[in-house]
Amino acid sequence: MKNFDTVVIGAGVSGLTAARLLAQAGQRVVVLEARDRIGGRTWTERSDGFISDRGASWIHGVDDNPLADVVGYFGLRTVEFTVGSYQPDGRPIAYYGPTGERLSDEAIHGFADDVRDFGKHLSVTIDASALGSSYQEAIDSTRARLHWDADRAERVREFLLHRSEEQYGVWAGDVDAHGLDDDTVAGEEVVFPDGFDQLAANLAKGLDVRLEHVVTRVEWSDNGATVRSTRGEFTTAQVVVTVPIGVLKSGGLVFDPALPEWLASAIAGFEMNNFEKVFLRFPTRFWDDDVYAIRQQGTAGEWWHSWYDLTDLHGVPTLLTFAAGPSAIQTREWDDDRIAASVLEALRGLYGERVERPEHVLITRWQDDPYSGGSYAYMKPGSTPADHDRLATPVDGVLHLAGEATWTEDPATVTAALRSGHRAAQNILGRELTFDGLSHPL
């Protein structure tokens, strides 16, 4: 058994951020990671000379964002790609109507204005919504109040339903009305042509990270804790727990004594989503020129409605789409070939025989990952935004939860993970810390 000042559970961005700041302050810190790699849900696939981010891809808004600053401190290369937050416009998007015709620029402009106008009324509905109301109920209530003509209202409604799926990987009826309150982007969005995993690699430099250490039990009191893993036990004064909501709810990690009721009830208010990426690499670029994304309206886009053109990132014709919410649930047991065939069928509805057989297909399986149970967390009806902060409230000065679900303003993002790890380190040390210190060597 080894003794440390702080044991950090999880070597994702949140855990590595906390560990690095604590180690820089002179603490004896160890990071225990269940997987055989660092990075958590930032995971980059490198094969055949190509780079694909299986996990997080975007910084959603670089203005006043400490994540963008930290990425700059480490000198990581980024490329602007501002459609990751499912906005109606802002960059060139090829929209196709329900019958397959491409919409004119004028029609797209009008549709985007409708989305923004509806959104203002939707915000009022959400602010007045009863506890336990869903995002879908708020959408439908707003639609009924506006009395728009059926087609106009339906196009906006389906856009908002798809936003819920693509932003949170969940059907709008299953997420709280306030679950998308943070759906704003301040500044450009950027992606990482060299892989988002470089962030974790830089954060981990010099740290004591133990891979394939599955933590099964945390025995704690106000005097400290014993952390038991499949590869040994560790005693510590503080524990930073950064495992996803899916792990906290699985029962595989036991707390003794059990977590206090106020914290357990906050955890119960969240669920892991159903959200997978589908990368398709083609011999040639057969789709629209000079667009960032392709969107299909109407019933033809019920599952596959948005494709993102990644060609310029690596110079190889590549489309990215998402199995999100209902489509992810219904295709969960499908093999890669069957999923790819379904996506290609949808593309043929737009481009006919121009659609080629992909040279490479990559599909993520976060729903089946035992160390996450999904891609990220969302608020179930009845939970409140304040529950994010409740998750992060220290317990007896010993237990500290961190991770994307514990940050209120921008949850479900790497920004949230970074901020939450930073906050945990500040809570333990009892003083303010700067983000630029993360780039300093240990």
Long-range contacts (C-beta under 8 A, 24 or more apart in sequence): 1-226, 1-232, 1-233, 1-234, 1-235, 2-30, 2-232, 2-234, 2-235, 3-28, 3-234, 3-235, 3-236, 4-28, 4-29, 4-30, 4-234, 4-235, 4-236, 4-237, 5-29, 5-236, 5-237, 5-238, 6-236, 6-237, 6-238, 6-239, 6-240, 6-428, 7-32, 7-225, 7-227, 7-234, 7-236, 7-238, 7-239, 7-240, 8-32, 8-239, 8-240, 8-242, 9-215, 9-218, 9-227, 9-239, 9-240, 9-241, 9-242, 9-243, 9-253, 10-34, 10-40, 10-241, 10-242, 10-243, 10-403, 11-35, 11-38, 11-39, 11-40, 11-200, 11-204, 11-209, 11-211, 12-38, 12-39, 12-40, 12-41, 12-42, 12-200, 12-242, 12-403, 12-417, 13-39, 13-40, 13-42, 13-199, 13-200, 13-203, 13-414, 13-417, 13-418, 13-421, 14-40, 14-242, 14-402, 14-403, 14-404, 14-417, 14-418, 14-420, 14-421, 14-424, 15-40, 15-240, 15-242, 15-402, 15-421, 16-200, 16-203, 16-204, 16-207, 16-209, 16-421, 17-203, 17-417, 17-418, 17-421, 17-422, 17-425, 17-438, 18-240, 18-242, 18-400, 18-402, 18-421, 18-422, 18-424, 18-425, 18-428, 19-207, 19-209, 19-240, 19-421, 20-203, 20-204, 20-207, 20-438, 20-442, 21-421, 21-422, 21-425, 21-426, 21-429, 21-433, 21-437, 21-438, 22-425, 22-428, 22-429, 23-206, 23-207, 23-442, 24-437, 24-440, 24-442, 25-425, 25-429, 27-428, 29-207, 29-208, 30-208, 30-209, 30-210, 30-234, 31-204, 31-207, 31-208, 31-209, 31-210, 32-210, 32-213, 32-215, 32-227, 32-229, 32-234, 33-209, 33-210, 33-211, 33-212, 33-213, 34-212, 34-213, 34-214, 34-215, 34-371, 35-211, 35-212, 35-371, 36-211, 36-212, 37-211, 38-200, 38-201, 38-204, 38-209, 38-211, 39-197, 39-200, 39-201, 40-200, 40-242, 40-244, 40-372, 40-417, 41-244, 41-366, 41-372, 41-375, 41-376, 41-404, 42-196, 42-197, 42-199, 42-200, 42-414, 43-197, 44-195, 44-196, 44-197, 44-198, 45-362, 46-195, 48-360, 50-281, 50-314, 50-316, 50-360, 51-193, 51-194, 51-195, 51-314, 52-279, 52-362, 53-191, 53-192, 53-195, 53-196, 53-197, 54-277, 54-362, 54-364, 55-196, 55-364, 55-366, 55-375, 56-196, 56-413, 56-414, 57-84, 57-191, 57-192, 57-196, 58-84, 58-85, 58-189, 58-190, 58-191, 59-189, 59-190, 59-191, 59-414, 59-415, 60-84, 60-85, 60-185, 60-189, 60-410, 60-413, 60-415, 61-85, 61-184, 61-185, 61-186, 61-187, 61-188, 61-189, 62-186, 62-187, 62-188, 62-189, 62-190, 63-186, 63-187, 64-186, 64-187, 65-186, 65-187, 65-415, 66-415, 66-418, 66-419, 66-422, 66-435, 67-414, 67-415, 67-418, 67-419, 68-190, 69-435, 69-436, 70-199, 70-418, 70-435, 70-436, 70-438, 70-439, 71-199, 73-435, 73-436, 73-438, 73-439, 74-198, 74-199, 74-202, 74-439, 76-192, 76-194, 76-198, 76-199, 76-202, 77-192, 77-193, 77-194, 78-190, 78-191, 78-192, 78-193, 79-190, 79-191, 79-192, 79-193, 79-312, 79-313, 80-188, 80-189, 80-190, 81-189, 81-190, 81-191, 81-292, 81-308, 81-313, 82-185, 82-188, 82-189, 82-292, 83-189, 83-292, 83-293, 83-308, 84-189, 84-191, 84-308, 85-167, 85-183, 85-185, 85-189, 86-162, 86-163, 86-166, 86-167, 86-306, 87-185, 88-112, 88-115, 88-116, 88-159, 91-292, 91-293, 92-290, 92-291, 92-292, 93-291, 93-292, 93-293, 93-294, 93-295, 94-287, 94-288, 94-291, 94-293, 94-294, 94-295, 95-295, 95-297, 96-294, 96-295, 96-296, 96-297, 96-350, 97-297, 97-298, 98-297, 98-298, 98-299, 98-300, 99-298, 100-300, 100-349, 100-350, 102-288, 111-155, 111-156, 111-159, 114-152, 114-155, 114-156, 115-156, 115-159, 115-160, 118-142, 118-143, 118-146, 118-156, 118-160, 121-145, 121-146, 122-160, 125-177, 126-177, 126-178, 126-181, 129-177, 129-178, 131-382, 131-384, 132-176, 132-381, 132-382, 133-176, 133-177, 133-381, 134-172, 134-173, 134-174, 134-175, 134-176, 134-177, 134-381, 135-160, 135-164, 135-172, 135-173, 135-175, 135-176, 135-177, 135-179, 135-180, 136-161, 136-164, 136-171, 136-172, 136-173, 137-173, 137-177, 138-177, 139-172, 155-297, 158-297, 158-298, 158-301, 159-297, 162-301, 162-305, 162-306, 164-325, 165-322, 165-324, 165-325, 165-326, 165-327, 166-306, 166-322, 166-324, 167-412, 168-273, 168-275, 168-376, 168-378, 168-412, 169-273, 169-274, 169-275, 169-322, 169-324, 169-325, 169-328, 169-374, 169-375, 169-376, 169-378, 170-271, 170-273, 170-274, 170-325, 170-378, 171-325, 171-326, 174-271, 174-378, 174-380, 174-381, 175-378, 175-379, 175-380, 175-381, 176-379, 176-380, 176-381, 176-382, 176-383, 176-384, 177-381, 178-379, 178-384, 178-385, 179-378, 179-379, 181-385, 182-408, 182-409, 182-410, 182-411, 191-313, 193-313, 193-314, 196-414, 199-414, 202-439, 203-438, 205-441, 205-442, 206-441, 206-442, 207-442, 215-243, 215-253, 216-252, 216-253, 216-254, 217-253, 217-254, 217-255, 217-256, 218-253, 218-254, 218-255, 218-256, 218-399, 219-256, 220-255, 220-256, 220-257, 220-395, 220-396, 220-398, 220-399, 221-396, 221-398, 222-396, 222-397, 222-398, 223-398, 224-398, 225-398, 225-399, 237-398, 238-397, 238-398, 238-400, 238-428, 239-398, 239-399, 239-400, 240-400, 240-401, 240-402, 240-421, 240-424, 240-428, 241-399, 241-400, 241-401, 241-402, 242-401, 242-402, 242-403, 242-417, 242-420, 242-421, 243-371, 243-403, 244-272, 244-371, 244-372, 244-373, 244-374, 244-376, 244-377, 244-403, 244-404, 244-405, 245-270, 245-271, 245-272, 245-373, 245-377, 245-403, 245-405, 246-272, 246-372, 246-373, 246-374, 246-377, 247-371, 247-372, 247-373, 249-373, 250-370, 250-373, 252-370, 255-399, 259-395, 259-399, 260-395, 262-390, 263-390, 263-391, 263-393, 263-395, 263-401, 266-383, 266-387, 266-390, 266-391, 267-391, 269-379, 269-380, 269-382, 269-383, 269-384, 269-387, 270-377, 270-378, 270-379, 270-380, 270-383, 270-387, 270-391, 270-405, 271-374, 271-377, 271-378, 271-380, 272-372, 272-373, 272-374, 272-375, 272-376, 272-377, 272-378, 273-324, 273-325, 273-374, 273-375, 273-376, 273-377, 273-378, 274-323, 274-324, 274-325, 274-326, 274-328, 274-329, 274-332, 274-367, 274-374, 275-322, 275-323, 275-324, 275-325, 275-328, 275-366, 275-374, 275-375, 275-376, 276-322, 276-323, 276-324, 276-328, 276-331, 276-363, 276-364, 276-365, 276-366, 276-367, 276-375, 277-320, 277-321, 277-322, 277-323, 277-362, 277-363, 277-364, 278-320, 278-321, 278-322, 278-323, 278-339, 278-340, 278-343, 278-361, 278-362, 278-363, 279-310, 279-318, 279-319, 279-320, 279-360, 279-361, 279-362, 279-363, 280-318, 280-319, 280-320, 280-321, 280-340, 280-343, 280-344, 280-358, 280-360, 280-361, 281-316, 281-317, 281-318, 281-358, 281-359, 281-360, 281-361, 282-317, 282-318, 282-319, 282-356, 282-358, 282-359, 283-317, 283-356, 283-359, 284-317, 284-356, 285-309, 285-311, 285-317, 286-317, 286-351, 286-354, 286-355, 286-356, 287-319, 287-347, 287-350, 287-351, 294-319, 294-350, 296-346, 296-349, 296-350, 300-346, 300-349, 301-346, 302-327, 303-327, 303-342, 303-346, 304-342, 304-343, 304-346, 304-347, 307-347, 319-347, 323-363, 328-367, 332-367, 332-368, 336-361, 336-363, 337-361, 339-363, 376-404, 376-405, 376-411, 376-412, 377-404, 377-405, 377-411, 377-412, 378-412, 392-420, 392-423, 392-424, 394-427, 400-424, 400-427, 400-428
